[in-house]
Amino acid sequence: MSYTDRGMKKWGGFILSEHTAHMEQANKTPEWKEAMSEEQIESILQHATSQRVMLAIQEYQAIGVDAQADIIGQLIGIEGNSIYIRTSTGISATELANIRHIEERRLEKWYS
């Protein structure tokens, strides 16, 4: 008697509901967040510099353009009017004037 392996199909039932919910959340289209004042942005950047926390930055886009995904990473430097963020894919730079919204971000776990 030979056994026919169903491959990955047999493992589909083991995907956790939390993991599925996290994947669905990651695939949602970004929404515009409330625009922040320069003072609020500077305050968060100062805190991020001293505490080395993760940041999520939403940039302004042209009128009529949908919101883009946030730049998520750790602040590694500020030079002139540019800030540099280390993301999971490399280093991203943006101008201070282009920041619409910035917030501290904790590492999100898809498991409990």
Summary of the structure (lengths in Angstrom):
residues: 112
radius of gyration: 19.4
end to end distance: 41.6
largest distance: 73.2
contacts: 235
relative contact order: 0.21
helix: 31%
strand: 30%
